[in-house]
Amino acid sequence: MKVTAIHSKPLGSTHAVAGMLLGEIKKSSPDAEVREFVVAGFKPCAGCFSCFSKGEEHCPHYGDVHPIITAIEESDVVILDCPTYCLGISGAMKSFLDHLGYRWFAHRPHPSMKHKIGVAISTTGTLGAKAVTKALKSQFFGLTAAKCYRLSFSVAGFDWNDVKDNKKRKIARAVQKTARKVAAGSGRANRSLYLRFILRAMRIVQSKNDWFPLDKAWWQKQGWIGT
Ligand SMILES: Cc1cc2nc3c(=O)[nH]c(=O)nc-3n(C[C@H](O)[C@H](O)[C@H](O)COP(=O)(O)O)c2cc1C
């Protein structure tokens, strides 16, 4: 099993929960290969539309995006972990995720997403972690991943060291459960009927696409629409 973990920060409670999950995945699949990235300081999307119109290699931040998107495509499981900031996802994580727009279902979704499992993780002081994992789940949906598990926790602390032991034990149990599901479903997860319906509808849209010819050519190249 190949796993890519994309952390909003290199430390903190959310990173610690992601670390727990990686540890549990390694326990159930000792040969799991893990690649990790930190997107703190990621430059915001320039909004130049180059990825859509000319190709992702024309993105001004291609050098930063390319290794991560390649790791995502090569993985069975992708973890996105992000603290809750002002009831939403961190600016750093959003800055990174905006660069993946060209891989959304309306553009050039990658065939490797078909059986991919996502895991969305967030911690919050009190409120908002569920909204963050819901937002991260939408990103996995847009990228056409098969499945997304969510781990959202209120930790009542500024730092992982502040988090009470009973809370850590509760988190550990939820993480173990998710790790088991991830290990069992790796390479086998299937997309929801709703996502399959959207992808089918996109075939009609793409066959008429004269606004982003690169997208249409991609769908033709994959054999999803006729030439
Ligand atoms: C800029 C900022 C905004 C925050 N916003 C919220 C919030 O809206 N709700 C909340 O309960 N906690 C909020 N917190 C607290 C964090 O969500 C909480 O401490 C979280 O566990 C931090 O995760 P980390 O250790 O991975 O950074 C905020 C913290 C920061 C730094």
The ligand as an ORCA input file, in Angstrom:
! r2SCAN-3c Opt
* xyz 0 1
  C      -5.673     31.351     13.709
  C      -6.378     30.365     14.582
  C      -7.740     30.228     14.485
  C      -8.425     29.309     15.276
  N      -9.770     29.185     15.134
  C     -10.459     28.341     15.933
  C     -11.876     28.210     15.807
  O     -12.512     28.803     14.959
  N     -12.511     27.375     16.660
  C     -11.853     26.686     17.647
  O     -12.490     26.007     18.409
  N     -10.493     26.739     17.737
  C      -9.785     27.556     16.917
  N      -8.413     27.617     17.005
  C      -7.701     26.654     17.858
  C      -7.197     25.474     17.012
  O      -8.189     25.005     16.123
  C      -6.776     24.289     17.873
  O      -5.852     24.674     18.844
  C      -6.224     23.172     16.997
  O      -6.148     21.982     17.745
  C      -4.868     23.559     16.453
  O      -4.340     22.485     15.701
  P      -2.768     22.349     15.456
  O      -2.138     22.084     16.813
  O      -2.654     21.212     14.523
  O      -2.329     23.653     14.874
  C      -7.718     28.522     16.204
  C      -6.322     28.645     16.294
  C      -5.659     29.545     15.495
  C      -4.155     29.645     15.573
*
